[in-house]
Amino acid sequence: MSSFKRALMAIAALAVFVVPASSSASVPYPTHEFVGRLEVSTDAGLGRLEIHGKLAAVLQRDEGVVSLVDLKDPAHLKILGRYEDDARQSFDGDLAFSSDGKWLFYARQTHQFSLDGIHVIDVSDPSAPTLRSYQPGGGALRIGYFDDGTDQWVVVLDATTGMVVYRFEPTTGVLVPVHVNALPALKVGGPASAGVVIQRDPILKKPLLYAATGATGVEVFDFSDPTNPTLLGSWGDLGLAEIEVSIVHGQRTILAATEYWFDKTIPPAVMVLDASKLDNIEMTKVLTLTCPADDDHRVQGLAVVGRNVYVAHSSAGLPMFLDATDPDRFRGTPLQHATHNAGAGVSGDTYVFDVEVAGDLVFSTDAANGYLSVMRRISVRRALDNDDLGLAGSGDPC
């Protein structure tokens, strides 16, 4: 039996031991309280979300607009400024801040490759975001940023060119291409078939680049020399999309959402990969609900706090697995419903798309409506004192 089929069987088998989302008695959410929300768009839905300090960049995915949101008062969020141009038929995209928060990199994907590419936006004045340079690219989808202390680097997974590494020149706002890996060129496509993470690894004491693609899984590169990333290991049993990396007590774990652009039969799930040995990455767990494999039920975004993982699940809302090593420890979080926007590219009133954690606050976006929502993590004792033990709503969200 192939490793690909074993992975699919592992996902299917989880229905017998993962706590179902419909069991409100056994799936409490005593760790969160709703704080507030902001209607960023009245016309369409929201996509990717990035946070730097008290500033958030929120993608209005169906409109090709980026809103900059003030997070200083979580209960009263407000829009400071917007970046937009005359592009039409925006489909998706990704966002990344520079380390000093003065620059925002926006990789936009539209229905026309000629309009795709990387927008380098000066956000030093969030009320007046300004385009400083534009780098064309076909199907630019996922973008990552890394500051090595001397130079700044931007990595894009591009559906036409492949994996492209740029050196960023902050004095001019220009991206200079320094490396192209053409092999992933046919591996990236659609709104959920890629992911990129760049971070300094505390175990190896050097930067690592994690690149996930929808057709081949995940590859890990030594990013010490960004002009020539060196492949250290890979896992390719299943196509992957959004990824996050957790390193706790010397154990390196990759958490990756299953993709759905190349293979519509793959159920929505989060693969837990033990990457302690990069030359021998192994799947150890699969985190999933009892949702079918279709476009209404997908894992779109992830956020990791230690071993805990928040999952932006389109139909189930924002479930939280309290320990990625133990799929039985699962809780749902409060979800505020809204009315579907006519211009949104997905159906239904709710389609949770992305999640970010900043301190004790959890932010999420919705692709079916224009709301940015915020919750606060609270202690279990406080929640029990308030007798807050049920799921928001009732019935199986899938």
URBEL-V288988 format. One line per field, one symbol per residue. ss: DSSP state (h for helix, s for strand, l for the rest). A space follows every 50 residues. Layout:
ss=???
This chain:
ss=llhhhhhhhhhhhhhhlllllllllllllllsssssssslllllllllss ssllssssssllllsssssslllhhhlssssssllllllsssssssslll llssssssssllhhhlsssssslllhhhlssssssslllsssssssslll lssssssslllssssssssllllsssssssshhhhhlllllllsssssss sllllsssssssslllsssssslllhhhlssssssllllsssssssssll sssssssslllllllllllssssslllllllssssssllllllsllslss sssssllsssssslllsssssllllllllsslllllllllllllllllll lsssssssllssssssllllsssssssllhhhhhhlllllllllllll
